[in-house]
Amino acid sequence: MTPNKIQILLCRWFLGRCRHIRATRPATNVRRKIKIKAGALGLAIAFSAFGNGQAPAPAHSYSSGFSIALKIGEGLYEALPTKFGDQIYARPISLQPQDMPIIGPIVMTDESKEQREVSVSAGFIDLMNHVAHAKASDKIQPGFFDAYVRNLSHMTAEPFAAPDMVDARFWTDDVLDDQISYFNQMVSMLMAINLSHHYLGHYHKYSTQLANAENKTVPINDLMSPAEWDVSVKAGMHNSLDCALAMEGVRALFDAIDQMPRRPAWTAYIVPKFADLKRLNTQLDHWEYDFFHGKLKDM
């Protein structure tokens, strides 16, 4: 069993034990603290693998994983305006054991209280790690990312195969620094989009349709309108940028999906079938520029 799988199993156990603990939202004005917390969150994410007393991850494994997603989720929650954050559970990310890459809004019930969260699967975490690593490796071997995307578009059996990265040059500190940066950016944006479905009312609108006759999860992206998707993307981008997590990683992910001759079924959990991803990436680029130059209005 790989170190990442062990970490995931431990996280499952820990979350199961702690599920009954209800965190409360602080009464302070979160918006005033964002500039301070954004930098702190970036440092916490970057050094979390070493700051908790654990030894560094062994060679040829990822320090990015579900524990990082948890920290990012908590940062997204803290960065939300109070009117939105009050509708979200303070620890808003939960892990599901599926090998299929799945992400989506859910509501858990604890002691008759609703906990609005985002569920991510183990397969989703693995996929984000692999896409991020393939993108980081493109600097070492140009064309590597495109080749990986072509292979990924034909994969149907879960869990998906990792990129072919036996060569030590793909595991240098510089490459892994880029890998975790892309991972953080992709995971942050996608989780932020799905959190927005709670406070924008999309989950409430479509909740009865999010499981099919076989009780399998239906992507909320299959149900939403283009206008609903657009407002969720903009809200998620705002939330993610407030946490100092930029758009480069998620633009690479969207570009990867756009390159696929035929989008596999799992991509519907990430983007709607109708999404024009070239246009979306151009929008994200412009919005990110406006955000950092103070030209983008608050949510």
C-alpha positions, 0 to 999 in steps of 0.5 A: 500500500502506498503512503498516499493510500495510508494517509487517505485511510487514516483521514477516513478514520479520523473524519469518522471519529470526529464527525460529531464535532460541530465547529462554530463560525467566528463572529468576527468580520472575515473580510477584514482578515483576508489579506493576513490569512491569505498569506498564512494559508499559502504558507500552511499549505506549502509546509503542512507536510512538514509542520505537523511533526511528520517525516517528509514524504518518501521519494516518488510520492506526493505531499499533496493529498486529502490533508492539503485539500482539507486545509484549502477548504478551511481557508476557502470557508474563512475567506468567504463573506459572512453572508455566504460562509454562514451557510457552509460547514466550517470544515467543508470538505469530506472524502469519499472512497470512490476511485472515479474522480468525483467532486460535488456539493453535498449536505450531511445531517448531524444531530438534525443539523445540516452540514453543507459541504463539498465531497471529493473522491480519492480518485479525484485527489489522485487525478489532480495530483497526476495532472499537476505532475504532468503539467510540471513535467512539461518544463523538463520534457516539452510535450509531456503534458499533451501526451499525458492528456491524450492517454488520459482521454482514453482511460476508462478503468479506475483508478486511472494510471499515473503518468509514466514518471520513472525518470528521476528528473521528474521528481526533483524539488523544482518539479515537485514545487510546481506540482504542488502549486498546480495541485493547490490551484486546481483543487482550490478553484474546483472546491470553491465552485462547488461551495458556491452551489450551496450559497448561490442556491444551486444545490437546493434547486437540484438536490432531488436530482443528484442521484440516479435510479442506481443511487449513483452521483449525478454531476450537478453540472449536468443540471445547471444552466449556462448562466448558473455555471458562469456565476459559480465560476466567478464566485469560485474564482473570487473565493480562491484568489482571496486565498492567494491561490491563482488560476494557472493550475485550473486553466491547465486542467481546463485546457487538458479537458478541452484537448480531449477529442471526446470528453470522458464521463468523469469530466462532467464533475469538473465542467459542464458539457456545454462549457466553452473552455477556451473562452472560459480560460480567457475570462479567468485570465482577464478576471485574475488580472482585474482582481489583482489590480483592484478592478473586480468587484466583491462577491 
